[in-house]
């Protein structure tokens, strides 16, 4: 049974966060070849509590930031936090543990350039008929998010280069 098929999207107050949490749990279960009971146990809770916390209609036991952090630590998957950051128009970029080399910048510049070009292409195509449909709007926003992430990774690399060179 797919977790992300349990709840109707229009009934979710923060549907992207709940949808992503369900996908992260589902992917983790597939990767570990386990059931929700084992995931709940690893999170030191019960299956019933997990289902309730993943249910956007359950206002008595909603998905808390503590549970999001616990799921992220368990799975190593930052998608829930990325979606949460996106809700506030922020982009999540992992801090690099090792200092960057100046040779690394070339690849990130190319990626940022391609992502920004994708934004340009999608917007130009969408406005050809002087109207942006809801589907086009979603695609534009998706491309902008990807470009912002690529630019943020490039910025992080440049900051590490500046620190290393000092």
N, C-alpha and C positions, 0 to 999 in steps of 0.2 A: 504494500500500500504506500503510495506516495504521500508524504506529509503535506506537500504544497497543494494537493488537491482536496484537502479536508475542508478548507474554509473558502467562502466566496470573497473575491477581491474587493467588491464594493462594500462589504461589511467590515473591512479592516480599517481602523483609524489611522494607523501608520503602516499601510499594507506592504510597502516596499521593505520595511524593516522586518516585519513578521515573515514575509515571503522569503527574504534572504536568510533569516534564521532557520526557517524550515529547510531551505536548500542546503545550507551548511551542515545541518544535522543529517540530512539525507545523504549527502556526499560522504560525510564521515562514516556513516553506517555502511555504505557501499564499499568504501575503502577498507574498512576494518572487518567487513563481512559479519556484522553484528546487528542486533535489534535495538530498539529504543530503550529497552530495559537496561542493557549494558551501558548505554550512553548516560542514562539517568544515574546509574550506580557510580559511574566515573565522575559525575558531577555532584555526587553525594546527595542525591534526591531520589524521588520515586518516579515511576513511569507516569502515574496520575498527575503529579506536579508538573512534569515536563510537558505533558499534553495541555494542561491548563495554561502554562506560561507561554506556550506556542499558539494558544487560541486568542486571537485579538478580541473576541467577544467576551472573554472572561475578565471583567474589570476588577474582580476581587483578587486575582493572582496574575497580573499582567507581566510581560517580559521586562525585567528590571535591568538596569545598567550592570548590576552585579552579575546577573545571569549571563548577559552578553559578554562580559569580560571572561567569565568562567568558560563559556562555550568557545570563545576565541582562543584562550590559552590551551584548552583541551585539543581542539581541532587544528590549531595553527593557521586557521583561515580567517583573514581580516575583513572579509566581505561585509559582515554586519556593521562593523565600525565604519567602513567606507561608505555604506549607504546612510548611516547616521550622520556622518560628516557632510555628505552631500545634501541632506535635508536642510543644513544650515549654510549651504553654498561654500563649503570647504572641501578641500581635497586631502585625502590621507596619503602621506608618502612615508615609507619606512626610513628611519634614520640609518644611515650606513654605519656599520661597525668599523670597517677598515677605511683608511683614507683613500681617496680616489687618486688615480693617476691621470695626468693630462691626456694620455692616449685614449682614455675611456670616453672623453667628451664627444668624439666624432660620431660614435654610434648613437648617443642620446640626442645630439643635434639632428641627425637624420630622422630619428623616430619622432621627435617633436615637430620637425618640418612636415613629415607625412601626416601626422595627426592634425596639424593646423590646416594642411591642404584639404584633408577630408572635411573639415568644418566648412571651408570655403566652397568646396564642391557641392556638399549637401544643401547649404543655404542657397546657393545660386540656382540649383535645380528646383528647390522648393518654391522660390519666388518667381519662377518663369511665368506662371499663370497669375501672378499678383495676389496669390492667396496661399496661406500655409494651413494645411489640414492638420488635424490632431496627430495623425501618424507621422507626418513630416516634422511636426513640432517635437515629438518624442525622439525621432532620429537625430534631429539637430541637437537637442539637449544631450543625447548620448554621445555624439561626436564631440561636443564642447567639453563634456566631462573627461573624455579620453585625452583630449588635447591639453586640458588643464593638468591632468595627472602627468602627462609626458613633460610639460613645461615645469611642473613642480619637481620632478625627478632631475631634470636638467639643472634647475636652480640649486637643488640640494648638492649635486655634484660640484657645481661651481663654488658653492660655499665651502665644501670640503677641500677643494683645490686651493682656495684662498687661505684657509687655515693651515694647510700643509706647507704652502710656500712661505709663510711668515716665519 
